Amino acid sequence: MHTLRNEWLILLLGDLFALTFALVTTLIVRYQTIPSNDLLGLHFIPFSLLFIVSISIFFIAGLYDKQTLFAKAALPSTVFFSQVVNVIFAALLFFFVPIFTIAPKTNLLIYLVLSTLFIIAWRIILAPRVQSKKKCEKALIIGDSPEVQELIKEINANDRYGFTCLSPISVVDGKNAESLTHAVAKRLAEDEPTVLIANPSDDRLKPLLSHLFGYVFAKPNATFINFNEMYEGIFEKVALSSLNPEWYLENASRPPQIAYGALKRIIDIVGATLFALLLIFLTPFIWVFMHIEGKGPFFISQKRMGKHTKPTRVFKIRSMTSVEDGVWIGETDNKVTKVGGVLQRTSIDELPQVLAVLSGKLSLIGPRSDMMGLAERLQEAIPYYNVRYTITPGITGWAQTHQRYSPGLIKPSSIEDTKVRLQYDLYYVKHRSLLLDISIALRTIRTLLSRLFSTFKKRHD
């Protein structure tokens, strides 16, 4: 699991090495000699800022997501366009910021070519060899939760995990602890797996743990992996089958981190102020287009569920013909307007919610709040749904940057979609931190850019 969790770190370090090597090679090509310490120092400080920007843009472009999400065929173009953005930023930095004494037009061109080639070579040729493992080990999962088959499918479809999952042992197959122990012992003897995967907090498995640990201790190179930790490490969401009162006490009700909370609040105020200025600028233009399409209010007020399930009032720009509380799209005749479709895809309709952020009722980042009527329905339909409201809801969150919906949809449209959203929200509740918030912010930028590109493409097809 350590390797799986740090896969992005391997890619990051490789990218940094490739960018640094590209700079050194650029200086060698440009000046036809090994660069001196003074020449390296002159270029390294400004270029190090470019490295930081490059890594941020790579992140936004999705180059640090799970490797299964990126085809090799799309990688060169993704890296190239990311590098073009990097060089545009560098040109602005070097030519308009007076603190730097270099304006390397030729160097930038050479650097663009070399760094693009080095990054692509690293990502396509070297990285797969570093990360992939020969599937020479066998893994046995003991459990029958809905997430078991999801995990098996993912592991067996990717070489990077280094092992293949056998058919799992269902806990309900055993009539009692004795027969279940016998069934497990039989599979261990027949298949001789080197990886055992199970949820040690499952009460049904507790009589088996001593037997499983004994097998691991006695067999060389065997290991035991907590199912829930592995599931989270791979899918970056929480297995709903792992939820119980102990999970809540350990992850959702832990004391708040004072420094993190204070810094998050400062970021909320600064960010909300900037978005409020953007709202003021865009409002006249949006009003004109909405007025051309038809009559109706510009702003709408919604009663949302806030922290600790308390009701709160938020404002949005109207994107539908009417507003109904507690229903899914498709249950009524309420439809998205033409202007509203653009506002939703670009998330501009969300901008007035920054007023709730300034008042502290919402945060920029956190589990998205539901309208009260819908939230009450979801509480009844999904166990532990209210856990997501143990922290301040946000305008965007981990679920919004990870979950994929049906074509044309940008939010949950069913109970099943909402269950998946809950898995991502609880992952955020468990792992919330400043670094995770930064990750969500960068992913949100990528999502918005993707929607803008999609909207532009549709209008020109």
N, C-alpha and C positions, 0 to 999 in steps of 0.2 A: 504493500500500500504506500510505502514511503516513495517509491519510484513513481507511482501513479499520481500522487498528489503534487510531486515536484516536476512533472513533465514540462509544465510551462516555464519553470526555472531553468531547465536545461536549454530550452529554446531561447530564452532571454539571454543567458550567458553566451550562447553561440552567436546570437545576433550582435551582441556587443563586441565580441571578438571580431566578427566579420566587418563591422563598421570601422573598428579601430585599424584593422589590417588594411581596409580600403583607403583610409586616410594616409597611412604610412606608404602604401604602394603609390598613391596619388602623388605624393611629394617626390618619390623616387623617379616616377615617370616624368613629372613636370620639370625637375631640376637636374635630371640625369646623374644623380649621385645619392649616396646614402645621406639622409637628412641629419643635420647636426642637432644637438640638444636645443640650441636657440631656435632653430627653425621649427622643430617639433613643438616646443613650448609656445611659440607664436601662434601656431595653428590649433594646438590641442585644446586650449581653454575655450575659444569660441566654438570649435567643432564639438566639444563635449556637450554644450548646450543643444547643438543639433542632434547629438546622439539621444538625448533625453526626449526631444520632440519626436524623433524617429520612432523610438520605442512606444511613445504614446499613440502615434498614428498607426503603428503596427497593431497595437491593442485595439484601437477603434476599428481597424480593418478586419479584425477577427483572427489575426495570426497567432494568438495565444489561446484560442479555444481548443477543444478536443480535436486531435488530428483526424478523427473519423469524419469531421464536418467539412474537411477541405480536400478537394480532389487535386492531384498534382497538376492536372491540366489548367486549373484556374490559378495556381500559385504564382507563376511568372507575372501575369497581368496584375494581380493584386499587389505584389511587391513593387512592380514598376510604377503604378499609379500612386502608391504610397510614397515612393521615393520622389516622384515629381512634386508632390505636396511638400515634402521635406526640403527640397531645393528651393522652392518658391519662398518658403519661410526663411531659409538661410540667406537668400538674396536680400530679403527685407531686413534681416538682422544685420548682415555685414555692411550693407550700403547705407542704412538709415540710422543705425545706432552708433553714436560717435565714440563709444568707449572702446570699440575694436579698431585696430590700426591696419587691418587687411581687408581687401575687397577682391577675393579670389575668383574672378569670373572663369578663368580657364580651369582653375583647381576644382571649382564646383562642378563643371561639366565632366571632368575626368572622374571626380568622386562619384557623381551620379551613376556613371556607367559601371565603374568598378564595384561600388557598394551593391548595386542591383545584382550584378553577376555573382558576387560573393554570397549575398543573402540567398539567392536562388539555389546556388550550388550547395550551401549549407543545409537548406531546408529540404531539398529533393534528394541529394546524394548522401550526405553525412548524417543528418539528424535521424532518418529512419534506421540507420545501422546502429546508432547509439541507443535509440529507444526500443527498437523491436527486440523480441526474444523468441527463440525457437520454442514452439509449443511442445515441450518434452515432459511436462508434468500434468498430473490429473488432479482435478478438484472435485470434491463432493460437498454439495449443499444439503443441509438438513433443515427443512422448513417447508411450509406450504402457503406462505403469504402471497398475495398477488404480485409482489415485486420479484419473486424468485425467478419466474420465467423471463422477466425483463432483464435481469442481471445475467442469466445464462445466455440469452441471445446476444447481448453486448459482448460478453467475454469470448464466446466462441466465434464471433465475427471479426475479432481483432487479434493480430499477432502480438501486440505490445504487452499483453498481460502475461505471456509466458506459460500459460497452462490452458487446458481444455476442461470445461465443466461436464461431468458425467450426469446422467439422469438423477434428479434429486430424490431424497428420501422424504416422503410426506409424513409429518408428525401424526396426522390422523389415521395413518395406516395401522399404527399399533393400537390394539385394544386397551393396553395398559402399559405402564412403564417397563415391565419385564419383557413383554413381547416386542416393544419398540427397541429396547436395548439389544435384544437378540437380532432383530432385523438390521440394525446398524452394524453390529459386530460381523454379521455375515457379509455385508457389502464391503466393509473394511478389509476383510480377509480375501475376498474375491478380487476387488479392484485395486487394492493397495494404493489409495490416493496419497499424495504428498501435501495436499492442501485441504483442510477442513474448514468449511464456512458455515457458521450458525450464529444465532442470536442468543448469547448466554443469559440475557435477561428474560427470555421466554420461560415462563413457569413450567411448561410442558417438557422443556429440555433439561431442566435442572437435574433430574435423576441421571441424565446421560453424561453430564459434564465430566465427572471423574473418569468415566470410561474413555471419553474423547481425549481428555488431557493425557491420560495414560498412554494412549496410542501415539500421540504426538511426541511424548517424551521418549518412548521406546524406539521410534522409527527415525533413523538419521535423515536430516534435511526436511522433515515434516514440519508443518506450521499450522496454527489455528488462527483464523481471521474472523473478527466480529462482523457479522453480516451487515448490520446497520452502518458501521463505519465504512465498509467497502462500498456499499450502495451510495452513500453520501459522497465518497471520494470520486466515484465514477460519474454519477449523474448530477451532482451538486444540488441535490434536493433530498428531503427527508422521506424515508419509507413510512407511510401512514400506519403500517402494521406495527411500527416500533413505539407508537404513542401510548402512553400510560401515565398515571399520576407521577411516577418517578421521573419520567422524561420532563414533565412540566416543572417539577420542583428543581430539577438540575439545570434546565436551560432557559425557561421562560420567566421564572421568578427569582433569578439571581440578582443580587444587589446591583444597582446601576453604577457604571464607571463614571465618576465625577468629571474627570478630565475629558473623556470622550464625549460625554453629554454636553459639557460647556462648549467644546470646540464645534460640535455638530450644530448647536444652537446659533453660534456665531456665523457659521457657513450658511445656515438657513436664512438668517436675516440679510446677509450680504447678497446671497443668490436671489432671494425673493425681491429685494429692492431692484436689482438689475432687470429681473423679469417683469416687474411692475412698470419700469420705464419702457420696456419693449411693448408691453400691452398698451400703454398710452400712445405710442407711436403707431401701432397697427390698427387701433380701434376705428379711426375715421374711414380707412380703406375697407375694412371688413363690413362696417355699417352700410357703406354704399352698395357693395355687392349683395348683401342680405336684403336691402331695401328694393333692389332691382328684381330679385327672385320672388319676393312676396312679403306679406305682412307678418308681424310677430315680434315678440320682445327680443331685444339684443342680448341681455343677460338673463339667466335663469337662476333660481335659488333651489338648492337641493338639501334635504335633510339626510345627513350621512351618519354612519356609526363611527364614533371616534374612539380614543383610547379608553380602555376598560368598558367598552360597549356603550359609552355615554353618547347621546345624540349631539351632533354639531351641525352648523349651517355653513355651506360653502356655495360659492358662485362659479358659474361657468358661462361661456358664450354658447348661446343656443345653437345646436347642430341638428335638431330633429323637429318634426312638425309640432310635437307636443311633448310633455314630460309626464311620465307615469311612474309611480313609486312601486317597486317590488315586482317587476315583471321582466322577462327576457324579451329581447328583440324577436319578433315572430309571434308572440302571444297576443299582440294587439295590432291595430292598423298604424301605429306610430312609425313613421319612416324618417330616414336620414335625408336631409335636404342636400341639394347639389353643393351649395357653399359649405354646409355642415360636413359633407364627406371629405372635402379638402381640409377643413379645420381638424377633423378627427385624425386623419392620416398624418398630419403634421403636428398634432397635439397642441395646436394653438388654442383650441377651445378650452384647454386646461389652465391657461394663463391666469384667469381671475382667481384661481385657488391660492395664488401666492398671498392673497389677503389673509387667508386662514393660516398660512405659514408664518406670516408676520405676527399674528396674534398667538401663535404657539399651539393652535389646535391641530395643525398638520405639520409635517416635515417635508422637505424636498424629497427625501429618500426614506422609504419604509413600505410596508404592505399597503396596497391601495385600499382605501375605504369604500364600502358599499353603501348604496342608498338604504335607508333604514328598513323599508319593507322587504327588499331583497335580502338584506343581511339577516333578518329574522327568519326568513324561509331557509336560508343556508344553515343557520344555527341548528334548526330542527333536523335537517337532512344529513349533515356531515358532522360526525363526532369530533370534538376538540377544535371545531372551527373558530371558536372565540379566542383561542390561544394567540392567534395573529393580532388580536387587539390588546394584548398585554403591553405593547409598545405603541408609540405615536404613529398613526398611519402616515403614508407619504403620497406624493404625487406620482412618483415612479419608484420601482423596486426591482428586486432580484427576479421576480416572476415575469415582469414586463420585458426584461432583457433576455429571457431564456425560453419562455414558453412559446411554442408555435401553434397557431390556430389554423382553422380551415381557411382556404383562399377567400380573401375579401373581409375577413374578420380580424379585429385588432384587440379583442377582449373576450373573456369567457362567454359562451352562449348556452351552457348547459351545466348540470350538476357535475358531470364527469370532467368537463374542462376546469371547473372550479376546484375539484379535488386535486388536480395536478397543480393548479395555482397555489393551493394551500401547501403542497409539498415544498414548493420553492419559497413561499413566505416563511414557513417554519425553519427552513435552512437559514434564512436571514435572521430570524429571531435567535437562533442558536449561535450563529457565528458573527453577529453584527460587530462591526469595528470600523474605524476610519478607513483602513485600506479597502475593506469590502465596499464602503460607500463610494470611494474613488473609482473602484472597478465598475460599480453600477452607473456612475456618472458618465464614464467613458463609453460604456456599452449603450447607454441611452442615446448619446450623441450618434453612435454608429447606427442605432435603430432609426432615429429620426432622419439621418442622411439617406438611409436605405428607402424609407417611405417617400421622401422627397424625390429621389431618383425614380422610384416606381411610378409615382404620380406624374412626373414629367414625361416618362416613357409612354405611359398610357395615352396621354394627350397628344402625342406625336406619332403614334402608330397608325 
